[in-house]
Amino acid sequence: MKCLRTLLQYPPHVEHLGENEWQDLVSFCLRSLGHVEKDGSRSSIRNSHHASSEAFDVSSRSTPVGTTSSQAGRLGQSDGKSNTGVVENAVICLQLLTATPNAPVQGAARKILSGLTDYLISSPHAGNAHQAAFNTINTVILKVLCDQSDLVRAFILDIIPVIRRLWTTKLSGLKDEILVTIMLCMDLLTNTARNSPSESLAELVEGLADVLYSEYLKRPEREILQIDDIIFYRDTCSLPLGTQFFGPRLGNSKSEHNCAVIWVLATLLSVSDDISARLASPSTVDEVPSKKQRFLSRIEDVVRDSFSSSGARKACALQLIPFLTKNQISAESKSSLLERLTVNILDDNGSLASWTMVAISRFVSCI
């Protein structure tokens, strides 16, 4: 596997592979991912949403082709570090195989996404291989999103619990790849919430939003989004309706990352409220007040924190407000909020005062 990785690192080697050869190498790498051990077992723990006839055969990944049961037993007792090296090289080989422009990814997308999700689920400790795995996932999604949207839609439900577990990693590269995955799938997640709302989907979305929110609040002040990290667009009249009047400083990784996190978090909160509203469709007139209160809870929490909280929670709320559309905050709440925020412009904390003015400017631009 290490030799294969060395060969594939030279791009022309991958580009000149025939389709059948490419498929064989992908299958070989996926079988190698089946060597991940947990509590002495190499069995997969994936709870797949895909049909069993279409999913990649887990049993074929557990034992390499041509390996007897006794040989497989001895393999399972081999050095754990050696197996880890094999798996990491296999993941990187998949990354190299899918990165080439002429890779026939469409036909193998299902088993690649399934195999990598199995690996991420069964490998609890984040490392460089996890970053390569998410990079490969993003490459595959980009290539099949338009013509295999149902596949990506099912994949989202599998990967969200993995993202929740890995989001607290200290590896910035892995966190960026995870963020890309969320952003690529956000439109499909929003569409699924609109067309097929369910309690299980609501729990997934709320859980992911809570993890991102909690982690952001725990960051040191210097690590969250700062006013200096964004730029304001001068010719806002020419921007499409609903477009932000500010954006990240392109080329500044910290600015790009934090802006993306805030956008994702605001979108997840909106999706969560949308699911709650659709699930709480009242059957009688008497149910309207309580259900409406439930529907507005997540967004109203953000609005309330923007003037009643302090420190990181208040800063995060003020940063989220510009990413919420005018239809996501009621007219009554908006009027009350403007009155409360105007006073906060004189806040002793210059950063909070600046974000307050950004939030007010967003309201004005939506009127």
C-alpha positions as a Markdown table, in Angstrom:
| # | Residue | x | y | z |
|---|---|---|---|---|
| 1 | Met | 0.0 | 0.0 | 0.0 |
| 2 | Lys | 2.9 | 2.4 | 0.7 |
| 3 | Cys | 4.4 | 1.6 | -2.7 |
| 4 | Leu | 1.0 | 2.2 | -4.3 |
| 5 | Arg | 0.7 | 5.6 | -2.6 |
| 6 | Thr | 4.2 | 6.5 | -3.9 |
| 7 | Leu | 3.2 | 5.6 | -7.5 |
| 8 | Leu | -0.1 | 7.5 | -7.3 |
| 9 | Gln | 1.5 | 10.6 | -6.1 |
| 10 | Tyr | 2.8 | 11.2 | -9.6 |
| 11 | Pro | -0.4 | 12.5 | -11.3 |
| 12 | Pro | 0.3 | 11.1 | -14.8 |
| 13 | His | 0.2 | 7.6 | -13.4 |
| 14 | Val | -3.4 | 8.2 | -12.2 |
| 15 | Glu | -4.4 | 10.0 | -15.4 |
| 16 | His | -3.3 | 7.2 | -17.6 |
| 17 | Leu | -5.2 | 4.5 | -15.8 |
| 18 | Gly | -7.9 | 2.7 | -17.7 |
| 19 | Glu | -11.4 | 2.8 | -16.2 |
| 20 | Asn | -11.3 | -0.9 | -15.1 |
| 21 | Glu | -7.8 | -0.4 | -13.6 |
| 22 | Trp | -9.0 | 2.6 | -11.7 |
| 23 | Gln | -12.1 | 0.8 | -10.4 |
| 24 | Asp | -9.9 | -2.2 | -9.3 |
| 25 | Leu | -7.6 | 0.1 | -7.3 |
| 26 | Val | -10.5 | 1.9 | -5.6 |
| 27 | Ser | -11.9 | -1.5 | -4.6 |
| 28 | Phe | -8.5 | -2.6 | -3.3 |
| 29 | Cys | -8.2 | 0.5 | -1.2 |
| 30 | Leu | -11.7 | 0.2 | 0.2 |
| 31 | Arg | -11.0 | -3.5 | 1.2 |
| 32 | Ser | -7.9 | -2.2 | 3.0 |
| 33 | Leu | -10.1 | 0.1 | 5.0 |
| 34 | Gly | -11.9 | -3.0 | 6.4 |
| 35 | His | -8.8 | -3.7 | 8.5 |
| 36 | Val | -9.7 | -0.9 | 11.0 |
| 37 | Glu | -9.9 | -2.7 | 14.4 |
| 38 | Lys | -12.1 | -1.8 | 17.3 |
| 39 | Asp | -12.2 | -4.0 | 20.4 |
| 40 | Gly | -10.5 | -6.8 | 18.5 |
| 41 | Ser | -13.1 | -6.8 | 15.7 |
| 42 | Arg | -13.0 | -5.5 | 12.1 |
| 43 | Ser | -16.7 | -5.6 | 11.7 |
| 44 | Ser | -18.4 | -2.4 | 10.4 |
| 45 | Ile | -20.7 | -0.4 | 12.7 |
| 46 | Arg | -22.3 | 1.6 | 9.9 |
| 47 | Asn | -26.1 | 2.0 | 10.0 |
| 48 | Ser | -26.5 | 2.7 | 6.3 |
| 49 | His | -29.4 | 4.5 | 4.7 |
| 50 | His | -28.6 | 2.9 | 1.3 |
| 51 | Ala | -30.3 | -0.2 | -0.1 |
| 52 | Ser | -28.3 | -3.3 | 0.7 |
| 53 | Ser | -28.2 | -4.3 | -3.0 |
| 54 | Glu | -26.5 | -1.0 | -3.8 |
| 55 | Ala | -24.2 | -0.6 | -0.8 |
| 56 | Phe | -20.6 | -1.7 | -0.9 |
| 57 | Asp | -20.3 | -5.3 | 0.4 |
| 58 | Val | -18.9 | -4.9 | 4.0 |
| 59 | Ser | -17.9 | -8.6 | 4.2 |
| 60 | Ser | -15.6 | -8.2 | 1.2 |
| 61 | Arg | -13.8 | -5.4 | 3.0 |
| 62 | Ser | -13.3 | -7.4 | 6.2 |
| 63 | Thr | -11.0 | -10.0 | 4.6 |
| 64 | Pro | -8.8 | -9.4 | 1.5 |
| 65 | Val | -9.5 | -11.5 | -1.6 |
| 66 | Gly | -7.7 | -14.8 | -1.4 |
| 67 | Thr | -7.3 | -14.8 | 2.4 |
| 68 | Thr | -8.4 | -17.8 | 4.3 |
| 69 | Ser | -10.2 | -17.6 | 7.7 |
| 70 | Ser | -7.1 | -18.7 | 9.6 |
| 71 | Gln | -5.0 | -16.2 | 7.7 |
| 72 | Ala | -7.6 | -13.5 | 8.5 |
| 73 | Gly | -7.4 | -14.5 | 12.2 |
| 74 | Arg | -3.6 | -14.0 | 12.2 |
| 75 | Leu | -4.0 | -10.7 | 10.4 |
| 76 | Gly | -6.4 | -9.5 | 13.1 |
| 77 | Gln | -3.7 | -10.2 | 15.7 |
| 78 | Ser | -1.0 | -8.3 | 13.8 |
| 79 | Asp | 0.5 | -5.1 | 15.1 |
| 80 | Gly | -2.1 | -2.3 | 15.4 |
| 81 | Lys | 0.3 | 0.4 | 14.3 |
| 82 | Ser | 1.0 | -1.6 | 11.1 |
| 83 | Asn | -2.7 | -1.8 | 10.4 |
| 84 | Thr | -3.1 | 1.9 | 11.0 |
| 85 | Gly | -0.4 | 2.7 | 8.5 |
| 86 | Val | -2.1 | 0.5 | 5.9 |
| 87 | Val | -5.4 | 2.2 | 6.4 |
| 88 | Glu | -3.9 | 5.7 | 6.4 |
| 89 | Asn | -2.1 | 4.9 | 3.1 |
| 90 | Ala | -5.3 | 3.5 | 1.7 |
| 91 | Val | -7.2 | 6.7 | 2.5 |
| 92 | Ile | -4.5 | 8.8 | 0.9 |
| 93 | Cys | -4.5 | 6.5 | -2.2 |
| 94 | Leu | -8.3 | 7.1 | -2.5 |
| 95 | Gln | -7.7 | 10.8 | -2.3 |
| 96 | Leu | -5.1 | 10.7 | -5.1 |
| 97 | Leu | -7.3 | 8.4 | -7.3 |
| 98 | Thr | -10.4 | 10.7 | -7.0 |
| 99 | Ala | -8.4 | 14.0 | -7.4 |
| 100 | Thr | -7.5 | 13.5 | -11.1 |
| 101 | Pro | -9.9 | 15.3 | -13.4 |
| 102 | Asn | -10.6 | 12.3 | -15.6 |
| 103 | Ala | -11.4 | 9.9 | -12.7 |
| 104 | Pro | -14.6 | 8.0 | -13.4 |
| 105 | Val | -16.0 | 8.9 | -10.0 |
| 106 | Gln | -19.7 | 8.7 | -10.9 |
| 107 | Gly | -19.8 | 4.9 | -11.0 |
| 108 | Ala | -17.9 | 4.4 | -7.8 |
| 109 | Ala | -19.3 | 7.3 | -5.8 |
| 110 | Arg | -21.6 | 5.2 | -3.7 |
| 111 | Lys | -19.0 | 2.7 | -2.5 |
| 112 | Ile | -16.4 | 5.4 | -1.9 |
| 113 | Leu | -18.7 | 7.5 | 0.3 |
| 114 | Ser | -19.9 | 4.4 | 2.1 |
| 115 | Gly | -16.4 | 3.0 | 2.7 |
| 116 | Leu | -15.0 | 6.3 | 3.9 |
| 117 | Thr | -18.0 | 6.9 | 6.2 |
| 118 | Asp | -17.5 | 3.4 | 7.7 |
| 119 | Tyr | -13.9 | 4.3 | 8.3 |
| 120 | Leu | -14.7 | 7.6 | 10.0 |
| 121 | Ile | -17.3 | 6.0 | 12.2 |
| 122 | Ser | -15.0 | 3.2 | 13.3 |
| 123 | Ser | -11.9 | 5.3 | 13.8 |
| 124 | Pro | -12.5 | 7.5 | 16.9 |
| 125 | His | -9.2 | 9.3 | 17.0 |
| 126 | Ala | -8.8 | 12.2 | 14.6 |
| 127 | Gly | -5.6 | 12.3 | 12.5 |
| 128 | Asn | -4.2 | 13.2 | 9.1 |
| 129 | Ala | -6.0 | 10.3 | 7.5 |
| 130 | His | -9.3 | 11.8 | 8.6 |
| 131 | Gln | -8.5 | 15.1 | 6.8 |
| 132 | Ala | -7.6 | 13.1 | 3.6 |
| 133 | Ala | -10.9 | 11.2 | 4.0 |
| 134 | Phe | -13.0 | 14.4 | 4.2 |
| 135 | Asn | -11.0 | 15.9 | 1.3 |
| 136 | Thr | -11.9 | 12.8 | -0.8 |
| 137 | Ile | -15.5 | 13.0 | 0.3 |
| 138 | Asn | -15.6 | 16.7 | -0.8 |
| 139 | Thr | -14.0 | 15.8 | -4.2 |
| 140 | Val | -16.6 | 13.1 | -4.8 |
| 141 | Ile | -19.6 | 15.3 | -3.7 |
| 142 | Leu | -18.4 | 18.1 | -6.1 |
| 143 | Lys | -18.4 | 15.6 | -9.0 |
| 144 | Val | -21.7 | 13.9 | -8.4 |
| 145 | Leu | -23.8 | 16.5 | -6.6 |
| 146 | Cys | -25.8 | 17.5 | -9.7 |
| 147 | Asp | -26.6 | 14.0 | -11.1 |
| 148 | Gln | -26.6 | 11.9 | -7.9 |
| 149 | Ser | -28.3 | 14.3 | -5.5 |
| 150 | Asp | -30.3 | 11.4 | -3.8 |
| 151 | Leu | -27.0 | 9.7 | -3.0 |
| 152 | Val | -25.5 | 12.8 | -1.4 |
| 153 | Arg | -28.8 | 13.5 | 0.4 |
| 154 | Ala | -28.6 | 10.0 | 2.1 |
| 155 | Phe | -24.9 | 10.5 | 2.8 |
| 156 | Ile | -25.6 | 13.7 | 4.8 |
| 157 | Leu | -27.7 | 11.8 | 7.3 |
| 158 | Asp | -24.8 | 9.3 | 7.9 |
| 159 | Ile | -22.0 | 11.9 | 8.2 |
| 160 | Ile | -23.6 | 14.4 | 10.5 |
| 161 | Pro | -23.0 | 12.3 | 13.7 |
| 162 | Val | -19.4 | 11.9 | 12.6 |
| 163 | Ile | -19.0 | 15.7 | 12.1 |
| 164 | Arg | -20.4 | 16.3 | 15.5 |
| 165 | Arg | -17.8 | 14.0 | 17.1 |
| 166 | Leu | -14.9 | 15.4 | 15.1 |
| 167 | Trp | -15.7 | 19.1 | 15.1 |
| 168 | Thr | -13.8 | 19.7 | 18.4 |
| 169 | Thr | -10.5 | 18.5 | 16.9 |
| 170 | Lys | -7.5 | 20.7 | 17.2 |
| 171 | Leu | -6.4 | 19.9 | 13.6 |
| 172 | Ser | -7.3 | 23.1 | 11.7 |
| 173 | Gly | -6.9 | 21.4 | 8.3 |
| 174 | Leu | -9.4 | 18.7 | 9.3 |
| 175 | Lys | -11.9 | 21.3 | 10.6 |
| 176 | Asp | -11.7 | 23.2 | 7.4 |
| 177 | Glu | -12.4 | 20.1 | 5.3 |
| 178 | Ile | -15.4 | 19.3 | 7.6 |
| 179 | Leu | -16.7 | 22.8 | 7.1 |
| 180 | Val | -16.4 | 22.4 | 3.3 |
| 181 | Thr | -18.5 | 19.2 | 3.6 |
| 182 | Ile | -21.2 | 21.0 | 5.5 |
| 183 | Met | -21.3 | 23.9 | 3.1 |
| 184 | Leu | -21.5 | 21.6 | 0.0 |
| 185 | Cys | -24.4 | 19.7 | 1.5 |
| 186 | Met | -26.3 | 22.7 | 3.0 |
| 187 | Asp | -28.7 | 23.2 | 0.1 |
| 188 | Leu | -29.7 | 19.6 | 0.0 |
| 189 | Leu | -30.1 | 19.6 | 3.8 |
| 190 | Thr | -32.3 | 22.7 | 3.5 |
| 191 | Asn | -34.4 | 21.0 | 0.7 |
| 192 | Thr | -34.8 | 17.8 | 2.7 |
| 193 | Ala | -36.0 | 19.8 | 5.7 |
| 194 | Arg | -38.5 | 21.6 | 3.5 |
| 195 | Asn | -39.8 | 18.5 | 1.7 |
| 196 | Ser | -39.4 | 15.6 | 4.2 |
| 197 | Pro | -39.3 | 17.1 | 7.8 |
| 198 | Ser | -39.0 | 14.5 | 10.6 |
| 199 | Glu | -38.1 | 14.3 | 14.2 |
| 200 | Ser | -34.9 | 12.4 | 13.5 |
| 201 | Leu | -33.8 | 15.1 | 11.0 |
| 202 | Ala | -34.7 | 17.8 | 13.5 |
| 203 | Glu | -32.5 | 16.1 | 16.1 |
| 204 | Leu | -29.6 | 15.8 | 13.6 |
| 205 | Val | -29.8 | 19.5 | 12.7 |
| 206 | Glu | -30.2 | 20.8 | 16.2 |
| 207 | Gly | -27.4 | 18.6 | 17.5 |
| 208 | Leu | -25.0 | 19.8 | 14.8 |
| 209 | Ala | -26.0 | 23.4 | 15.4 |
| 210 | Asp | -25.4 | 23.0 | 19.2 |
| 211 | Val | -21.9 | 21.5 | 18.7 |
| 212 | Leu | -20.8 | 24.3 | 16.3 |
| 213 | Tyr | -22.3 | 26.9 | 18.6 |
| 214 | Ser | -20.8 | 25.5 | 21.8 |
| 215 | Glu | -17.3 | 25.2 | 20.2 |
| 216 | Tyr | -17.4 | 28.7 | 18.8 |
| 217 | Leu | -18.3 | 30.2 | 22.2 |
| 218 | Lys | -15.3 | 28.4 | 23.8 |
| 219 | Arg | -12.8 | 29.9 | 21.5 |
| 220 | Pro | -10.5 | 32.6 | 22.8 |
| 221 | Glu | -11.6 | 36.1 | 21.9 |
| 222 | Arg | -8.8 | 36.5 | 19.4 |
| 223 | Glu | -9.9 | 33.3 | 17.6 |
| 224 | Ile | -13.5 | 34.4 | 16.8 |
| 225 | Leu | -14.6 | 36.7 | 14.0 |
| 226 | Gln | -13.3 | 40.2 | 14.3 |
| 227 | Ile | -14.4 | 43.4 | 12.6 |
| 228 | Asp | -10.9 | 43.6 | 11.1 |
| 229 | Asp | -11.4 | 40.2 | 9.5 |
| 230 | Ile | -14.2 | 41.4 | 7.2 |
| 231 | Ile | -14.4 | 43.9 | 4.3 |
| 232 | Phe | -17.4 | 46.0 | 3.4 |
| 233 | Tyr | -18.6 | 46.3 | -0.2 |
| 234 | Arg | -18.9 | 49.8 | -1.5 |
| 235 | Asp | -21.3 | 49.3 | -4.4 |
| 236 | Thr | -24.0 | 47.5 | -2.5 |
| 237 | Cys | -26.7 | 48.7 | -4.9 |
| 238 | Ser | -25.4 | 46.4 | -7.6 |
| 239 | Leu | -25.5 | 43.4 | -5.4 |
| 240 | Pro | -28.3 | 40.8 | -5.8 |
| 241 | Leu | -31.2 | 41.2 | -3.3 |
| 242 | Gly | -30.4 | 39.4 | -0.1 |
| 243 | Thr | -26.6 | 39.5 | -0.6 |
| 244 | Gln | -24.4 | 40.4 | 2.3 |
| 245 | Phe | -22.9 | 43.9 | 2.3 |
| 246 | Phe | -19.7 | 42.5 | 3.8 |
| 247 | Gly | -17.6 | 39.4 | 3.4 |
| 248 | Pro | -14.4 | 37.7 | 4.5 |
| 249 | Arg | -11.0 | 39.0 | 3.6 |
| 250 | Leu | -10.1 | 36.5 | 0.9 |
| 251 | Gly | -6.8 | 34.9 | 1.4 |
| 252 | Asn | -7.1 | 35.3 | 5.1 |
| 253 | Ser | -7.7 | 31.7 | 6.4 |
| 254 | Lys | -9.0 | 32.8 | 9.8 |
| 255 | Ser | -11.4 | 35.3 | 8.3 |
| 256 | Glu | -12.7 | 32.8 | 5.7 |
| 257 | His | -13.1 | 30.0 | 8.3 |
| 258 | Asn | -15.0 | 32.2 | 10.9 |
| 259 | Cys | -17.3 | 33.7 | 8.3 |
| 260 | Ala | -18.1 | 30.2 | 7.0 |
| 261 | Val | -18.8 | 29.0 | 10.5 |
| 262 | Ile | -21.2 | 31.9 | 11.3 |
| 263 | Trp | -23.0 | 31.4 | 7.9 |
| 264 | Val | -23.4 | 27.6 | 8.5 |
| 265 | Leu | -24.6 | 28.2 | 12.1 |
| 266 | Ala | -27.2 | 30.8 | 11.0 |
| 267 | Thr | -28.4 | 28.5 | 8.3 |
| 268 | Leu | -28.7 | 25.5 | 10.6 |
| 269 | Leu | -30.7 | 27.5 | 13.1 |
| 270 | Ser | -33.0 | 28.6 | 10.3 |
| 271 | Val | -33.4 | 25.0 | 9.1 |
| 272 | Ser | -34.1 | 23.8 | 12.6 |
| 273 | Asp | -36.9 | 26.4 | 13.0 |
| 274 | Asp | -38.3 | 25.5 | 9.6 |
| 275 | Ile | -38.5 | 21.8 | 10.5 |
| 276 | Ser | -40.1 | 22.7 | 13.8 |
| 277 | Ala | -42.7 | 24.8 | 12.1 |
| 278 | Arg | -43.6 | 22.1 | 9.6 |
| 279 | Leu | -43.8 | 19.4 | 12.2 |
| 280 | Ala | -45.9 | 21.6 | 14.4 |
| 281 | Ser | -48.5 | 22.4 | 11.8 |
| 282 | Pro | -51.6 | 22.9 | 14.0 |
| 283 | Ser | -54.6 | 20.7 | 13.5 |
| 284 | Thr | -56.8 | 23.1 | 15.5 |
| 285 | Val | -56.9 | 26.8 | 16.1 |
| 286 | Asp | -56.2 | 26.3 | 19.8 |
| 287 | Glu | -52.7 | 24.9 | 19.1 |
| 288 | Val | -51.5 | 28.0 | 17.2 |
| 289 | Pro | -50.0 | 30.0 | 20.2 |
| 290 | Ser | -47.9 | 27.2 | 21.7 |
| 291 | Lys | -46.6 | 25.9 | 18.4 |
| 292 | Lys | -45.7 | 29.3 | 17.1 |
| 293 | Gln | -43.7 | 29.9 | 20.3 |
| 294 | Arg | -41.8 | 26.6 | 19.6 |
| 295 | Phe | -41.2 | 27.7 | 16.0 |
| 296 | Leu | -39.5 | 31.0 | 16.9 |
| 297 | Ser | -37.4 | 29.6 | 19.7 |
| 298 | Arg | -34.0 | 29.3 | 18.1 |
| 299 | Ile | -34.0 | 32.6 | 16.2 |
| 300 | Glu | -35.6 | 34.4 | 19.2 |
| 301 | Asp | -32.8 | 33.0 | 21.4 |
| 302 | Val | -30.3 | 34.7 | 19.0 |
| 303 | Val | -32.2 | 38.0 | 19.1 |
| 304 | Arg | -32.5 | 37.9 | 22.9 |
| 305 | Asp | -28.8 | 37.2 | 23.3 |
| 306 | Ser | -27.8 | 40.1 | 21.1 |
| 307 | Phe | -28.9 | 42.6 | 23.8 |
| 308 | Ser | -29.3 | 40.7 | 27.1 |
| 309 | Ser | -26.2 | 38.5 | 27.1 |
| 310 | Ser | -22.5 | 39.5 | 27.4 |
| 311 | Gly | -19.1 | 38.5 | 26.2 |
| 312 | Ala | -18.7 | 35.8 | 23.6 |
| 313 | Arg | -22.5 | 34.8 | 23.6 |
| 314 | Lys | -23.5 | 38.4 | 22.8 |
| 315 | Ala | -20.8 | 38.8 | 20.1 |
| 316 | Cys | -21.9 | 35.6 | 18.4 |
| 317 | Ala | -25.5 | 36.6 | 18.4 |
| 318 | Leu | -24.6 | 40.0 | 16.9 |
| 319 | Gln | -22.6 | 38.2 | 14.2 |
| 320 | Leu | -25.4 | 35.8 | 13.4 |
| 321 | Ile | -28.1 | 38.5 | 12.9 |
| 322 | Pro | -26.6 | 39.8 | 9.6 |
| 323 | Phe | -26.8 | 36.3 | 8.2 |
| 324 | Leu | -30.5 | 35.9 | 9.0 |
| 325 | Thr | -32.9 | 37.1 | 6.3 |
| 326 | Lys | -35.6 | 39.6 | 6.9 |
| 327 | Asn | -38.3 | 36.9 | 6.9 |
| 328 | Gln | -36.7 | 35.0 | 9.7 |
| 329 | Ile | -37.3 | 37.7 | 12.3 |
| 330 | Ser | -40.8 | 39.0 | 12.9 |
| 331 | Ala | -41.5 | 42.7 | 12.4 |
| 332 | Glu | -42.4 | 43.1 | 16.1 |
| 333 | Ser | -39.1 | 41.5 | 17.2 |
| 334 | Lys | -37.2 | 43.6 | 14.6 |
| 335 | Ser | -38.7 | 46.9 | 15.9 |
| 336 | Ser | -38.0 | 46.0 | 19.5 |
| 337 | Leu | -34.5 | 44.8 | 18.7 |
| 338 | Leu | -33.6 | 48.0 | 16.9 |
| 339 | Glu | -34.5 | 50.0 | 19.9 |
| 340 | Arg | -32.4 | 47.9 | 22.2 |
| 341 | Leu | -29.4 | 47.7 | 19.9 |
| 342 | Thr | -29.3 | 51.4 | 19.4 |
| 343 | Val | -28.4 | 51.9 | 23.0 |
| 344 | Asn | -25.6 | 49.2 | 22.7 |
| 345 | Ile | -23.7 | 51.3 | 20.2 |
| 346 | Leu | -22.2 | 53.1 | 23.2 |
| 347 | Asp | -21.0 | 49.8 | 24.7 |
| 348 | Asp | -17.6 | 50.1 | 26.4 |
| 349 | Asn | -16.4 | 47.1 | 24.4 |
| 350 | Gly | -15.5 | 48.5 | 21.0 |
| 351 | Ser | -15.9 | 45.2 | 19.3 |
| 352 | Leu | -19.4 | 44.7 | 20.5 |
| 353 | Ala | -20.3 | 48.3 | 19.6 |
| 354 | Ser | -19.0 | 47.7 | 16.1 |
| 355 | Trp | -20.9 | 44.4 | 15.6 |
| 356 | Thr | -24.0 | 46.2 | 16.9 |
| 357 | Met | -23.8 | 48.7 | 14.1 |
| 358 | Val | -23.2 | 45.9 | 11.6 |
| 359 | Ala | -26.4 | 44.2 | 12.8 |
| 360 | Ile | -28.4 | 47.5 | 12.6 |
| 361 | Ser | -27.1 | 48.1 | 9.1 |
| 362 | Arg | -28.3 | 44.7 | 8.0 |
| 363 | Phe | -31.8 | 45.5 | 9.3 |
| 364 | Val | -31.8 | 48.9 | 7.4 |
| 365 | Ser | -30.7 | 47.2 | 4.2 |
| 366 | Cys | -33.6 | 44.7 | 4.4 |
| 367 | Ile | -36.3 | 47.4 | 4.9 |
